[in-house]
Amino acid sequence: MARPVSRFRPATPITRDNAPGNFLQLFFPFHYTVGMAVEKHLSSGVLNRHQTVILWLIHSRGQDGRVLKRKVIEQLVGEWYELGSPAITKALRKMAQPPLSLITIDESPDSGREKTISLTPGGVDFVATMIASGQAYIARIVAHLSDIQIHTGMDFLARVSQVVEADFRPRPAATTLPEPDGQD
């Protein structure tokens, strides 16, 4: 079965005025097509997408890339996937039990009510395999791009992430986007 071809056709030339419309047209194909394909390769066909994201959060935001408070996982996964606490508990328990045994769920030393989620040695190995699989898949993608496209694409995505993450930080006043800097 043939894969659908992207229907994204940017307004030419792309300008500051038409960039939001172009970005929006590209967002869903990128998010669902590219994002889901990367998640699939990260999961190695073993985990569901919520479990994959939980392991990535432990790796990327956890202490030494191995330990993260459950409440942090619940906050981020809940925001991204609109999952409630019971669904997150189910995903964590499944990863803690055989045959996966990728994590442990322990009482926090700071509070008996708080839990910490830690990678087991098998979890550390699985995350390393996840990363290798994801990098191999992305290498196949970037093989079709020029060095300039790779650099500018990474720069763009990094900056958009910074702006969006800054916008979601709690603020006492109304939520507004930060003032633009360096319009180059």
CNS distance restraints for C-alpha pairs under 8 A (distance, minus, plus):
assign (resid   6 and name CA) (resid  29 and name CA) 7.25 0.50 0.50
assign (resid   8 and name CA) (resid  25 and name CA) 6.37 0.50 0.50
assign (resid   8 and name CA) (resid  26 and name CA) 6.09 0.50 0.50
assign (resid  10 and name CA) (resid  14 and name CA) 6.93 0.50 0.50
assign (resid  10 and name CA) (resid  22 and name CA) 5.63 0.50 0.50
assign (resid  11 and name CA) (resid  18 and name CA) 7.06 0.50 0.50
assign (resid  11 and name CA) (resid  22 and name CA) 6.87 0.50 0.50
assign (resid  14 and name CA) (resid  18 and name CA) 6.22 0.50 0.50
assign (resid  14 and name CA) (resid  19 and name CA) 6.07 0.50 0.50
assign (resid  14 and name CA) (resid  22 and name CA) 7.80 0.50 0.50
assign (resid  15 and name CA) (resid  19 and name CA) 5.70 0.50 0.50
assign (resid  16 and name CA) (resid  20 and name CA) 7.71 0.50 0.50
assign (resid  18 and name CA) (resid  22 and name CA) 6.33 0.50 0.50
assign (resid  19 and name CA) (resid  23 and name CA) 5.84 0.50 0.50
assign (resid  20 and name CA) (resid  24 and name CA) 6.08 0.50 0.50
assign (resid  21 and name CA) (resid  25 and name CA) 6.23 0.50 0.50
assign (resid  22 and name CA) (resid  26 and name CA) 6.30 0.50 0.50
assign (resid  23 and name CA) (resid  27 and name CA) 5.91 0.50 0.50
assign (resid  24 and name CA) (resid  28 and name CA) 7.29 0.50 0.50
assign (resid  25 and name CA) (resid  29 and name CA) 7.76 0.50 0.50
assign (resid  26 and name CA) (resid  30 and name CA) 6.03 0.50 0.50
assign (resid  27 and name CA) (resid  31 and name CA) 5.81 0.50 0.50
assign (resid  28 and name CA) (resid  32 and name CA) 5.79 0.50 0.50
assign (resid  28 and name CA) (resid  33 and name CA) 7.79 0.50 0.50
assign (resid  29 and name CA) (resid  33 and name CA) 5.33 0.50 0.50
assign (resid  29 and name CA) (resid  34 and name CA) 7.23 0.50 0.50
assign (resid  30 and name CA) (resid  34 and name CA) 5.05 0.50 0.50
assign (resid  30 and name CA) (resid  35 and name CA) 6.49 0.50 0.50
assign (resid  31 and name CA) (resid  35 and name CA) 4.83 0.50 0.50
assign (resid  31 and name CA) (resid  36 and name CA) 7.16 0.50 0.50
assign (resid  32 and name CA) (resid  36 and name CA) 5.33 0.50 0.50
assign (resid  32 and name CA) (resid  37 and name CA) 7.93 0.50 0.50
assign (resid  33 and name CA) (resid  37 and name CA) 6.13 0.50 0.50
assign (resid  34 and name CA) (resid  38 and name CA) 6.19 0.50 0.50
assign (resid  35 and name CA) (resid  39 and name CA) 6.18 0.50 0.50
assign (resid  36 and name CA) (resid  40 and name CA) 6.03 0.50 0.50
assign (resid  37 and name CA) (resid  41 and name CA) 6.37 0.50 0.50
assign (resid  38 and name CA) (resid  42 and name CA) 6.16 0.50 0.50
assign (resid  38 and name CA) (resid 134 and name CA) 6.20 0.50 0.50
assign (resid  38 and name CA) (resid 137 and name CA) 7.23 0.50 0.50
assign (resid  38 and name CA) (resid 138 and name CA) 7.60 0.50 0.50
assign (resid  39 and name CA) (resid  43 and name CA) 6.11 0.50 0.50
assign (resid  39 and name CA) (resid  49 and name CA) 6.59 0.50 0.50
assign (resid  39 and name CA) (resid  52 and name CA) 7.14 0.50 0.50
assign (resid  39 and name CA) (resid 134 and name CA) 7.92 0.50 0.50
assign (resid  40 and name CA) (resid  44 and name CA) 6.49 0.50 0.50
assign (resid  40 and name CA) (resid  45 and name CA) 6.64 0.50 0.50
assign (resid  40 and name CA) (resid  49 and name CA) 7.61 0.50 0.50
assign (resid  41 and name CA) (resid  45 and name CA) 7.39 0.50 0.50
assign (resid  41 and name CA) (resid 130 and name CA) 7.35 0.50 0.50
assign (resid  41 and name CA) (resid 133 and name CA) 5.91 0.50 0.50
assign (resid  41 and name CA) (resid 134 and name CA) 5.54 0.50 0.50
assign (resid  41 and name CA) (resid 137 and name CA) 6.96 0.50 0.50
assign (resid  42 and name CA) (resid  52 and name CA) 6.91 0.50 0.50
assign (resid  42 and name CA) (resid 130 and name CA) 4.55 0.50 0.50
assign (resid  42 and name CA) (resid 131 and name CA) 6.60 0.50 0.50
assign (resid  42 and name CA) (resid 133 and name CA) 5.99 0.50 0.50
assign (resid  42 and name CA) (resid 134 and name CA) 5.17 0.50 0.50
assign (resid  43 and name CA) (resid  47 and name CA) 5.10 0.50 0.50
assign (resid  43 and name CA) (resid  48 and name CA) 6.85 0.50 0.50
assign (resid  43 and name CA) (resid  49 and name CA) 7.16 0.50 0.50
assign (resid  43 and name CA) (resid  52 and name CA) 5.60 0.50 0.50
assign (resid  43 and name CA) (resid 130 and name CA) 6.44 0.50 0.50
assign (resid  44 and name CA) (resid 130 and name CA) 6.85 0.50 0.50
assign (resid  44 and name CA) (resid 133 and name CA) 7.47 0.50 0.50
assign (resid  47 and name CA) (resid  51 and name CA) 5.77 0.50 0.50
assign (resid  47 and name CA) (resid  52 and name CA) 5.98 0.50 0.50
assign (resid  48 and name CA) (resid  52 and name CA) 6.20 0.50 0.50
assign (resid  49 and name CA) (resid  53 and name CA) 6.18 0.50 0.50
assign (resid  50 and name CA) (resid  54 and name CA) 6.20 0.50 0.50
assign (resid  50 and name CA) (resid  77 and name CA) 7.46 0.50 0.50
assign (resid  50 and name CA) (resid  81 and name CA) 7.99 0.50 0.50
assign (resid  50 and name CA) (resid  91 and name CA) 7.14 0.50 0.50
assign (resid  51 and name CA) (resid  55 and name CA) 6.29 0.50 0.50
assign (resid  51 and name CA) (resid  91 and name CA) 6.03 0.50 0.50
assign (resid  51 and name CA) (resid  92 and name CA) 7.34 0.50 0.50
assign (resid  51 and name CA) (resid  95 and name CA) 7.44 0.50 0.50
assign (resid  52 and name CA) (resid  56 and name CA) 6.25 0.50 0.50
assign (resid  53 and name CA) (resid  57 and name CA) 6.06 0.50 0.50
assign (resid  53 and name CA) (resid  77 and name CA) 7.55 0.50 0.50
assign (resid  54 and name CA) (resid  58 and name CA) 6.30 0.50 0.50
assign (resid  54 and name CA) (resid  73 and name CA) 6.66 0.50 0.50
assign (resid  54 and name CA) (resid  77 and name CA) 7.34 0.50 0.50
assign (resid  55 and name CA) (resid  59 and name CA) 6.18 0.50 0.50
assign (resid  55 and name CA) (resid 127 and name CA) 6.96 0.50 0.50
assign (resid  56 and name CA) (resid  60 and name CA) 5.91 0.50 0.50
assign (resid  56 and name CA) (resid 127 and name CA) 7.55 0.50 0.50
assign (resid  57 and name CA) (resid  61 and name CA) 5.43 0.50 0.50
assign (resid  57 and name CA) (resid  62 and name CA) 6.83 0.50 0.50
assign (resid  57 and name CA) (resid  68 and name CA) 8.00 0.50 0.50
assign (resid  57 and name CA) (resid  73 and name CA) 7.11 0.50 0.50
assign (resid  58 and name CA) (resid  62 and name CA) 4.59 0.50 0.50
assign (resid  58 and name CA) (resid  63 and name CA) 7.91 0.50 0.50
assign (resid  58 and name CA) (resid  65 and name CA) 5.82 0.50 0.50
assign (resid  58 and name CA) (resid  66 and name CA) 5.82 0.50 0.50
assign (resid  58 and name CA) (resid  67 and name CA) 6.07 0.50 0.50
assign (resid  58 and name CA) (resid  68 and name CA) 5.55 0.50 0.50
assign (resid  58 and name CA) (resid 117 and name CA) 7.90 0.50 0.50
assign (resid  58 and name CA) (resid 118 and name CA) 7.72 0.50 0.50
assign (resid  58 and name CA) (resid 119 and name CA) 7.78 0.50 0.50
assign (resid  59 and name CA) (resid  64 and name CA) 7.87 0.50 0.50
assign (resid  59 and name CA) (resid  65 and name CA) 4.06 0.50 0.50
assign (resid  59 and name CA) (resid  66 and name CA) 5.90 0.50 0.50
assign (resid  59 and name CA) (resid 127 and name CA) 7.41 0.50 0.50
assign (resid  60 and name CA) (resid  65 and name CA) 5.88 0.50 0.50
assign (resid  61 and name CA) (resid  65 and name CA) 6.49 0.50 0.50
assign (resid  61 and name CA) (resid  68 and name CA) 7.21 0.50 0.50
assign (resid  62 and name CA) (resid  66 and name CA) 5.65 0.50 0.50
assign (resid  62 and name CA) (resid  67 and name CA) 4.92 0.50 0.50
assign (resid  62 and name CA) (resid  68 and name CA) 4.54 0.50 0.50
assign (resid  62 and name CA) (resid  69 and name CA) 7.96 0.50 0.50
assign (resid  63 and name CA) (resid  67 and name CA) 5.10 0.50 0.50
assign (resid  63 and name CA) (resid  68 and name CA) 6.33 0.50 0.50
assign (resid  66 and name CA) (resid 118 and name CA) 5.53 0.50 0.50
assign (resid  66 and name CA) (resid 119 and name CA) 5.21 0.50 0.50
assign (resid  66 and name CA) (resid 124 and name CA) 7.39 0.50 0.50
assign (resid  67 and name CA) (resid 116 and name CA) 6.70 0.50 0.50
assign (resid  67 and name CA) (resid 117 and name CA) 5.61 0.50 0.50
assign (resid  67 and name CA) (resid 118 and name CA) 4.33 0.50 0.50
assign (resid  67 and name CA) (resid 119 and name CA) 6.55 0.50 0.50
assign (resid  68 and name CA) (resid  72 and name CA) 7.07 0.50 0.50
assign (resid  68 and name CA) (resid  73 and name CA) 7.30 0.50 0.50
assign (resid  68 and name CA) (resid 116 and name CA) 5.74 0.50 0.50
assign (resid  68 and name CA) (resid 117 and name CA) 5.37 0.50 0.50
assign (resid  68 and name CA) (resid 118 and name CA) 6.57 0.50 0.50
assign (resid  69 and name CA) (resid  73 and name CA) 6.69 0.50 0.50
assign (resid  69 and name CA) (resid 108 and name CA) 7.81 0.50 0.50
assign (resid  69 and name CA) (resid 114 and name CA) 7.59 0.50 0.50
assign (resid  69 and name CA) (resid 115 and name CA) 6.12 0.50 0.50
assign (resid  69 and name CA) (resid 116 and name CA) 4.37 0.50 0.50
assign (resid  69 and name CA) (resid 117 and name CA) 5.98 0.50 0.50
assign (resid  70 and name CA) (resid  74 and name CA) 6.08 0.50 0.50
assign (resid  70 and name CA) (resid 114 and name CA) 7.32 0.50 0.50
assign (resid  70 and name CA) (resid 115 and name CA) 5.49 0.50 0.50
assign (resid  70 and name CA) (resid 116 and name CA) 5.39 0.50 0.50
assign (resid  70 and name CA) (resid 117 and name CA) 5.99 0.50 0.50
assign (resid  71 and name CA) (resid  75 and name CA) 6.01 0.50 0.50
assign (resid  71 and name CA) (resid 114 and name CA) 7.60 0.50 0.50
assign (resid  71 and name CA) (resid 115 and name CA) 7.67 0.50 0.50
assign (resid  72 and name CA) (resid  76 and name CA) 6.24 0.50 0.50
assign (resid  73 and name CA) (resid  77 and name CA) 5.85 0.50 0.50
assign (resid  73 and name CA) (resid  78 and name CA) 7.94 0.50 0.50
assign (resid  74 and name CA) (resid  78 and name CA) 5.48 0.50 0.50
assign (resid  74 and name CA) (resid  84 and name CA) 7.86 0.50 0.50
assign (resid  74 and name CA) (resid  85 and name CA) 6.65 0.50 0.50
assign (resid  74 and name CA) (resid  88 and name CA) 6.64 0.50 0.50
assign (resid  75 and name CA) (resid  79 and name CA) 6.15 0.50 0.50
assign (resid  76 and name CA) (resid  80 and name CA) 6.17 0.50 0.50
assign (resid  77 and name CA) (resid  81 and name CA) 5.78 0.50 0.50
assign (resid  77 and name CA) (resid  82 and name CA) 7.24 0.50 0.50
assign (resid  77 and name CA) (resid  83 and name CA) 6.76 0.50 0.50
assign (resid  77 and name CA) (resid  88 and name CA) 7.87 0.50 0.50
assign (resid  78 and name CA) (resid  82 and name CA) 4.65 0.50 0.50
assign (resid  78 and name CA) (resid  83 and name CA) 4.59 0.50 0.50
assign (resid  78 and name CA) (resid  84 and name CA) 6.12 0.50 0.50
assign (resid  78 and name CA) (resid  85 and name CA) 7.81 0.50 0.50
assign (resid  79 and name CA) (resid  83 and name CA) 7.50 0.50 0.50
assign (resid  83 and name CA) (resid  87 and name CA) 6.15 0.50 0.50
assign (resid  83 and name CA) (resid  88 and name CA) 6.75 0.50 0.50
assign (resid  84 and name CA) (resid  88 and name CA) 6.49 0.50 0.50
assign (resid  85 and name CA) (resid  89 and name CA) 6.05 0.50 0.50
assign (resid  86 and name CA) (resid  90 and name CA) 6.19 0.50 0.50
assign (resid  87 and name CA) (resid  91 and name CA) 6.30 0.50 0.50
assign (resid  88 and name CA) (resid  92 and name CA) 6.15 0.50 0.50
assign (resid  89 and name CA) (resid  93 and name CA) 6.04 0.50 0.50
assign (resid  90 and name CA) (resid  94 and name CA) 6.16 0.50 0.50
assign (resid  91 and name CA) (resid  95 and name CA) 6.42 0.50 0.50
assign (resid  92 and name CA) (resid  96 and name CA) 6.20 0.50 0.50
assign (resid  92 and name CA) (resid 103 and name CA) 7.78 0.50 0.50
assign (resid  92 and name CA) (resid 105 and name CA) 7.98 0.50 0.50
assign (resid  93 and name CA) (resid  97 and name CA) 6.23 0.50 0.50
assign (resid  94 and name CA) (resid  98 and name CA) 7.87 0.50 0.50
assign (resid  94 and name CA) (resid 100 and name CA) 7.41 0.50 0.50
assign (resid  95 and name CA) (resid 100 and name CA) 5.48 0.50 0.50
assign (resid  95 and name CA) (resid 101 and name CA) 5.68 0.50 0.50
assign (resid  95 and name CA) (resid 102 and name CA) 5.49 0.50 0.50
assign (resid  95 and name CA) (resid 103 and name CA) 6.08 0.50 0.50
assign (resid  96 and name CA) (resid 100 and name CA) 6.69 0.50 0.50
assign (resid  96 and name CA) (resid 101 and name CA) 4.61 0.50 0.50
assign (resid  96 and name CA) (resid 102 and name CA) 5.73 0.50 0.50
assign (resid  96 and name CA) (resid 103 and name CA) 4.81 0.50 0.50
assign (resid  96 and name CA) (resid 104 and name CA) 5.52 0.50 0.50
assign (resid  96 and name CA) (resid 105 and name CA) 7.16 0.50 0.50
assign (resid  97 and name CA) (resid 101 and name CA) 4.90 0.50 0.50
assign (resid  97 and name CA) (resid 102 and name CA) 7.86 0.50 0.50
assign (resid 101 and name CA) (resid 120 and name CA) 7.15 0.50 0.50
assign (resid 101 and name CA) (resid 122 and name CA) 7.05 0.50 0.50
assign (resid 101 and name CA) (resid 123 and name CA) 7.22 0.50 0.50
assign (resid 102 and name CA) (resid 119 and name CA) 5.88 0.50 0.50
assign (resid 102 and name CA) (resid 120 and name CA) 5.38 0.50 0.50
assign (resid 102 and name CA) (resid 121 and name CA) 7.60 0.50 0.50
assign (resid 102 and name CA) (resid 122 and name CA) 5.61 0.50 0.50
assign (resid 102 and name CA) (resid 123 and name CA) 3.93 0.50 0.50
assign (resid 102 and name CA) (resid 124 and name CA) 7.67 0.50 0.50
assign (resid 102 and name CA) (resid 126 and name CA) 7.53 0.50 0.50
assign (resid 103 and name CA) (resid 117 and name CA) 6.47 0.50 0.50
assign (resid 103 and name CA) (resid 118 and name CA) 5.30 0.50 0.50
assign (resid 103 and name CA) (resid 119 and name CA) 4.37 0.50 0.50
assign (resid 103 and name CA) (resid 120 and name CA) 5.07 0.50 0.50
assign (resid 103 and name CA) (resid 123 and name CA) 6.08 0.50 0.50
assign (resid 104 and name CA) (resid 117 and name CA) 5.75 0.50 0.50
assign (resid 104 and name CA) (resid 118 and name CA) 5.23 0.50 0.50
assign (resid 104 and name CA) (resid 119 and name CA) 6.43 0.50 0.50
assign (resid 104 and name CA) (resid 120 and name CA) 6.53 0.50 0.50
assign (resid 105 and name CA) (resid 115 and name CA) 6.46 0.50 0.50
assign (resid 105 and name CA) (resid 116 and name CA) 5.87 0.50 0.50
assign (resid 105 and name CA) (resid 117 and name CA) 4.86 0.50 0.50
assign (resid 105 and name CA) (resid 118 and name CA) 6.67 0.50 0.50
assign (resid 106 and name CA) (resid 115 and name CA) 5.44 0.50 0.50
assign (resid 106 and name CA) (resid 116 and name CA) 5.30 0.50 0.50
assign (resid 106 and name CA) (resid 117 and name CA) 6.50 0.50 0.50
assign (resid 106 and name CA) (resid 118 and name CA) 7.89 0.50 0.50
assign (resid 107 and name CA) (resid 111 and name CA) 7.18 0.50 0.50
assign (resid 107 and name CA) (resid 112 and name CA) 5.60 0.50 0.50
assign (resid 107 and name CA) (resid 113 and name CA) 6.94 0.50 0.50
assign (resid 107 and name CA) (resid 114 and name CA) 6.05 0.50 0.50
assign (resid 107 and name CA) (resid 115 and name CA) 4.58 0.50 0.50
assign (resid 107 and name CA) (resid 116 and name CA) 6.10 0.50 0.50
assign (resid 108 and name CA) (resid 112 and name CA) 6.06 0.50 0.50
assign (resid 108 and name CA) (resid 113 and name CA) 7.48 0.50 0.50
assign (resid 108 and name CA) (resid 114 and name CA) 5.35 0.50 0.50
assign (resid 108 and name CA) (resid 115 and name CA) 4.96 0.50 0.50
assign (resid 108 and name CA) (resid 116 and name CA) 5.39 0.50 0.50
assign (resid 110 and name CA) (resid 114 and name CA) 7.58 0.50 0.50
assign (resid 111 and name CA) (resid 115 and name CA) 7.98 0.50 0.50
assign (resid 119 and name CA) (resid 123 and name CA) 4.89 0.50 0.50
assign (resid 119 and name CA) (resid 124 and name CA) 5.86 0.50 0.50
assign (resid 120 and name CA) (resid 124 and name CA) 6.21 0.50 0.50
assign (resid 121 and name CA) (resid 125 and name CA) 6.32 0.50 0.50
assign (resid 122 and name CA) (resid 126 and name CA) 6.05 0.50 0.50
assign (resid 123 and name CA) (resid 127 and name CA) 6.10 0.50 0.50
assign (resid 124 and name CA) (resid 128 and name CA) 6.31 0.50 0.50
assign (resid 125 and name CA) (resid 129 and name CA) 6.27 0.50 0.50
assign (resid 126 and name CA) (resid 130 and name CA) 6.05 0.50 0.50
assign (resid 127 and name CA) (resid 131 and name CA) 6.14 0.50 0.50
assign (resid 128 and name CA) (resid 132 and name CA) 6.23 0.50 0.50
assign (resid 129 and name CA) (resid 133 and name CA) 6.03 0.50 0.50
assign (resid 130 and name CA) (resid 134 and name CA) 6.05 0.50 0.50
assign (resid 131 and name CA) (resid 135 and name CA) 5.99 0.50 0.50
assign (resid 132 and name CA) (resid 136 and name CA) 6.08 0.50 0.50
assign (resid 133 and name CA) (resid 137 and name CA) 6.26 0.50 0.50
assign (resid 134 and name CA) (resid 138 and name CA) 6.15 0.50 0.50
assign (resid 135 and name CA) (resid 139 and name CA) 5.92 0.50 0.50
assign (resid 136 and name CA) (resid 140 and name CA) 6.52 0.50 0.50
assign (resid 137 and name CA) (resid 141 and name CA) 6.70 0.50 0.50
assign (resid 138 and name CA) (resid 142 and name CA) 6.19 0.50 0.50
assign (resid 139 and name CA) (resid 143 and name CA) 6.03 0.50 0.50
assign (resid 140 and name CA) (resid 144 and name CA) 7.42 0.50 0.50
assign (resid 141 and name CA) (resid 145 and name CA) 7.46 0.50 0.50
assign (resid 142 and name CA) (resid 146 and name CA) 7.78 0.50 0.50
assign (resid 142 and name CA) (resid 150 and name CA) 6.93 0.50 0.50
assign (resid 145 and name CA) (resid 149 and name CA) 5.90 0.50 0.50
assign (resid 145 and name CA) (resid 150 and name CA) 6.36 0.50 0.50
assign (resid 146 and name CA) (resid 150 and name CA) 6.26 0.50 0.50
assign (resid 147 and name CA) (resid 151 and name CA) 6.13 0.50 0.50
assign (resid 148 and name CA) (resid 152 and name CA) 5.98 0.50 0.50
assign (resid 149 and name CA) (resid 153 and name CA) 5.72 0.50 0.50
assign (resid 150 and name CA) (resid 154 and name CA) 6.05 0.50 0.50
assign (resid 151 and name CA) (resid 155 and name CA) 6.09 0.50 0.50
assign (resid 152 and name CA) (resid 156 and name CA) 5.98 0.50 0.50
assign (resid 153 and name CA) (resid 157 and name CA) 6.13 0.50 0.50
assign (resid 154 and name CA) (resid 158 and name CA) 5.97 0.50 0.50
assign (resid 155 and name CA) (resid 159 and name CA) 6.16 0.50 0.50
assign (resid 156 and name CA) (resid 160 and name CA) 6.12 0.50 0.50
assign (resid 157 and name CA) (resid 161 and name CA) 6.09 0.50 0.50
assign (resid 158 and name CA) (resid 162 and name CA) 6.30 0.50 0.50
assign (resid 159 and name CA) (resid 163 and name CA) 6.28 0.50 0.50
assign (resid 160 and name CA) (resid 164 and name CA) 6.13 0.50 0.50
assign (resid 161 and name CA) (resid 165 and name CA) 5.90 0.50 0.50
assign (resid 162 and name CA) (resid 166 and name CA) 6.04 0.50 0.50
assign (resid 163 and name CA) (resid 167 and name CA) 6.26 0.50 0.50
assign (resid 163 and name CA) (resid 177 and name CA) 7.27 0.50 0.50
assign (resid 163 and name CA) (resid 178 and name CA) 7.01 0.50 0.50
assign (resid 164 and name CA) (resid 168 and name CA) 6.53 0.50 0.50
assign (resid 164 and name CA) (resid 177 and name CA) 7.94 0.50 0.50
assign (resid 165 and name CA) (resid 169 and name CA) 6.70 0.50 0.50
assign (resid 166 and name CA) (resid 177 and name CA) 7.71 0.50 0.50
assign (resid 166 and name CA) (resid 178 and name CA) 7.33 0.50 0.50
assign (resid 167 and name CA) (resid 175 and name CA) 6.86 0.50 0.50
assign (resid 167 and name CA) (resid 176 and name CA) 6.61 0.50 0.50
assign (resid 167 and name CA) (resid 177 and name CA) 5.49 0.50 0.50
assign (resid 167 and name CA) (resid 178 and name CA) 6.99 0.50 0.50
assign (resid 168 and name CA) (resid 175 and name CA) 7.98 0.50 0.50
assign (resid 171 and name CA) (resid 175 and name CA) 6.85 0.50 0.50
